[in-house]
Amino acid sequence: MTQVVIVGAGPTGAALALLLVKRGIATTLVEAAKDSYRVFRGEALMPSGLDAIAQMGLSTMLEGVPHRQIDAWEFIVGDRQLFRVDEPMGSNQPCTLVSQPPFLEALIAEAQLHPEFEFISGVPVKDLLYNNDRIAGVKLGDGREIPAALVIGTDGRNSVVRQRAELELVKQQKSIDVLWFKLAAHPRFVADNVFYSILNGGSGFSVFHGAESGKLHLAWVLSADDKTDWKHTDWAETFASRSPLWMAEHFRNCADSIESPMRLSVVVGRCPRWYRPGIILLGDAAHPMSPVRAQGINMAFRDVIVAANHLVPLLKTESNSEDIDLALSQIQAEREAEIIRAQQLQAQEAWKGEQLRNNGFVRLLMMQTAPFLGEKIKQFWVKGQYELRQGVTEVKLVV
Ligand SMILES: Cc1cc2nc3c(=O)[nH]c(=O)nc-3n(C[C@H](O)[C@H](O)[C@H](O)COP(=O)(O)OP(=O)(O)OC[C@H]3O[C@@H](n4cnc5c(N)ncnc54)[C@H](O)[C@@H]3O)c2cc1C
């Protein structure tokens, strides 16, 4: 019998499955999608996430998939540059974009080298199995049942496992959706990959060169009350009218390369309780993260390390279910402080963006004072980024 069944092969599930099977623990990983490319996946990894990858012994794997560092962050308000900050901003490595689908596939391919690993893809988990009051496995969409000593729900922000286990999610008030565009890259981004955040005339968007060669990514913020008819908007012109001249010219020139956007619903929240006897939620299933300042994948990998530290010694010795259930509460206790802080910081960053988008007076003030106060605002912003880049608590893999 498999010891652990992990539901969802995103960053949390795939990395945890690999850590467990490498330590000899029989693990089944179930993924609803047929392949990793079918699901939208963010790309930015902060130094804390890169450090987690290094600790898991996966830096060489990362080198082998498309990746690209961010060279600088630049904020533009109206037609003025507010400030630019160069990476690595005092960290030992720069924020790096990593193409998630090939990285996830590499994690799974490496796990497949271990006889303890089973991977089931293209079939969703639909329900949970019970043994008296304890969760004792999962039921798949095709009717198959997989009994296990422990179920780990890593099935993301709309987690089915969370719903079936009746673990409550307390959501933060919804404020944004994101339209995600891909388009041809401008050579300037290839030479100097600046992550631009542009606020102009009540609109806000970010643009940067993604991990894959030749592709710009553009994330356009839609407020909760936004009435934009986004399916029938002339996007090239909309971006151009809010951008610096060289970028505007690029948007107009490459209008044909702008792919239809994906509308991504941003769910942010936290489960007051991540576990029940026989089950724990990790990653977005337990604490869906906002895309603001790229925290989710980093938090996911850090959850994985803490979970492995607690679970591996117990699962290796086939401990009783009471000991395993006790470890589940310890995992939440160890991870919660960092998650709460990261979500607070993300909310503060989002609030600042919202004020600038919605308040023409504040924007005007920023634009007029930028030549004198830009440097001060930059220093203030950089100081506020420390925890978002480095993490809040110490996370060390010890198993
Ligand atoms: C627009 C946007 C941009 C983002 N950009 C970034 C970024 O640049 N950097 C960053 O760090 N974070 C980013 N995030 C957050 C980040 O995507 C998440 O925090 C992160 O993906 C969480 O990883 P996960 O493995 O927990 O969940 P997910 O990545 O959501 O993976 C869950 C997996 O479970 C599978 N699944 C779902 N239901 C089932 C089921 N019933 N049975 C089996 N499998 C199932 C899904 O197919 C999926 O593969 C972004 C989020 C959004 C919304």
The ligand as an SDF file (V2000), in Angstrom:
LIG
                    3D

 53 58  0  0  0  0  0  0  0  0999 V2000
   -1.9180   35.4550  -11.9930 C   0  0  0  0  0  0  0  0  0  0  0  0
   -1.0070   34.8020  -11.0020 C   0  0  0  0  0  0  0  0  0  0  0  0
    0.3810   34.9320  -11.1570 C   0  0  0  0  0  0  0  0  0  0  0  0
    1.2350   34.3480  -10.2140 C   0  0  0  0  0  0  0  0  0  0  0  0
    2.5840   34.5190  -10.3630 N   0  0  0  0  0  0  0  0  0  0  0  0
    3.4220   34.0190   -9.4190 C   0  0  0  0  0  0  0  0  0  0  0  0
    4.8140   34.1770   -9.5170 C   0  0  0  0  0  0  0  0  0  0  0  0
    5.3370   34.7460  -10.4950 O   0  0  0  0  0  0  0  0  0  0  0  0
    5.6010   33.6800   -8.5200 N   0  0  0  0  0  0  0  0  0  0  0  0
    5.0730   33.0520   -7.4290 C   0  0  0  0  0  0  0  0  0  0  0  0
    5.8370   32.6520   -6.5330 O   0  0  0  0  0  0  0  0  0  0  0  0
    3.7570   32.8420   -7.3230 N   0  0  0  0  0  0  0  0  0  0  0  0
    2.9190   33.3220   -8.2960 C   0  0  0  0  0  0  0  0  0  0  0  0
    1.5720   33.1190   -8.1710 N   0  0  0  0  0  0  0  0  0  0  0  0
    1.0870   32.2820   -7.0750 C   0  0  0  0  0  0  0  0  0  0  0  0
    1.4240   30.8310   -7.4090 C   0  0  0  0  0  0  0  0  0  0  0  0
    0.9560   30.5130   -8.7130 O   0  0  0  0  0  0  0  0  0  0  0  0
    0.8140   29.8520   -6.4240 C   0  0  0  0  0  0  0  0  0  0  0  0
    0.9710   30.3180   -5.1120 O   0  0  0  0  0  0  0  0  0  0  0  0
    1.5220   28.4800   -6.5750 C   0  0  0  0  0  0  0  0  0  0  0  0
    1.3260   27.9820   -7.8750 O   0  0  0  0  0  0  0  0  0  0  0  0
    0.9850   27.4830   -5.5520 C   0  0  0  0  0  0  0  0  0  0  0  0
    1.4910   26.1970   -5.8570 O   0  0  0  0  0  0  0  0  0  0  0  0
    0.6570   24.8860   -5.5030 P   0  0  0  0  0  0  0  0  0  0  0  0
    1.4930   23.7430   -5.9540 O   0  0  0  0  0  0  0  0  0  0  0  0
    0.2640   24.9480   -4.0700 O   0  0  0  0  0  0  0  0  0  0  0  0
   -0.6780   24.9980   -6.3410 O   0  0  0  0  0  0  0  0  0  0  0  0
   -0.8780   25.0370   -7.9180 P   0  0  0  0  0  0  0  0  0  0  0  0
    0.3210   25.6060   -8.5820 O   0  0  0  0  0  0  0  0  0  0  0  0
   -2.1880   25.7160   -8.1270 O   0  0  0  0  0  0  0  0  0  0  0  0
   -0.9870   23.5170   -8.3390 O   0  0  0  0  0  0  0  0  0  0  0  0
   -2.1020   22.7380   -8.0130 C   0  0  0  0  0  0  0  0  0  0  0  0
   -2.1480   21.5460   -8.9320 C   0  0  0  0  0  0  0  0  0  0  0  0
   -3.2280   20.7000   -8.5230 O   0  0  0  0  0  0  0  0  0  0  0  0
   -3.9250   20.2340   -9.6600 C   0  0  0  0  0  0  0  0  0  0  0  0
   -5.2880   19.8960   -9.2360 N   0  0  0  0  0  0  0  0  0  0  0  0
   -6.3060   20.7440   -8.9600 C   0  0  0  0  0  0  0  0  0  0  0  0
   -7.3870   20.0520   -8.5760 N   0  0  0  0  0  0  0  0  0  0  0  0
   -7.0510   18.7340   -8.6060 C   0  0  0  0  0  0  0  0  0  0  0  0
   -7.7510   17.5340   -8.3010 C   0  0  0  0  0  0  0  0  0  0  0  0
   -9.0220   17.5370   -7.8850 N   0  0  0  0  0  0  0  0  0  0  0  0
   -7.1030   16.3510   -8.4610 N   0  0  0  0  0  0  0  0  0  0  0  0
   -5.8040   16.3160   -8.8720 C   0  0  0  0  0  0  0  0  0  0  0  0
   -5.1080   17.4420   -9.1670 N   0  0  0  0  0  0  0  0  0  0  0  0
   -5.7190   18.6360   -9.0290 C   0  0  0  0  0  0  0  0  0  0  0  0
   -3.8540   21.3940  -10.6420 C   0  0  0  0  0  0  0  0  0  0  0  0
   -4.0480   20.9630  -11.9720 O   0  0  0  0  0  0  0  0  0  0  0  0
   -2.4290   21.9140  -10.3860 C   0  0  0  0  0  0  0  0  0  0  0  0
   -1.4770   21.2770  -11.2060 O   0  0  0  0  0  0  0  0  0  0  0  0
    0.6990   33.6470   -9.1150 C   0  0  0  0  0  0  0  0  0  0  0  0
   -0.6860   33.4850   -8.9770 C   0  0  0  0  0  0  0  0  0  0  0  0
   -1.5410   34.0520   -9.9040 C   0  0  0  0  0  0  0  0  0  0  0  0
   -3.0180   33.9140   -9.7310 C   0  0  0  0  0  0  0  0  0  0  0  0
  1  2  1  0
  2  3  1  0
  2 52  2  0
  3  4  2  0
  4  5  1  0
  4 50  1  0
  5  6  2  0
  6  7  1  0
  6 13  1  0
  7  8  2  0
  7  9  1  0
  9 10  1  0
 10 11  2  0
 10 12  1  0
 12 13  2  0
 13 14  1  0
 14 15  1  0
 14 50  1  0
 15 16  1  0
 16 17  1  0
 16 18  1  0
 18 19  1  0
 18 20  1  0
 20 21  1  0
 20 22  1  0
 22 23  1  0
 23 24  1  0
 24 25  2  0
 24 26  1  0
 24 27  1  0
 27 28  1  0
 28 29  2  0
 28 30  1  0
 28 31  1  0
 31 32  1  0
 32 33  1  0
 33 34  1  0
 33 48  1  0
 34 35  1  0
 35 36  1  0
 35 46  1  0
 36 37  1  0
 36 45  1  0
 37 38  2  0
 38 39  1  0
 39 40  1  0
 39 45  2  0
 40 41  1  0
 40 42  2  0
 42 43  1  0
 43 44  2  0
 44 45  1  0
 46 47  1  0
 46 48  1  0
 48 49  1  0
 50 51  2  0
 51 52  1  0
 52 53  1  0
M  END
$$$$
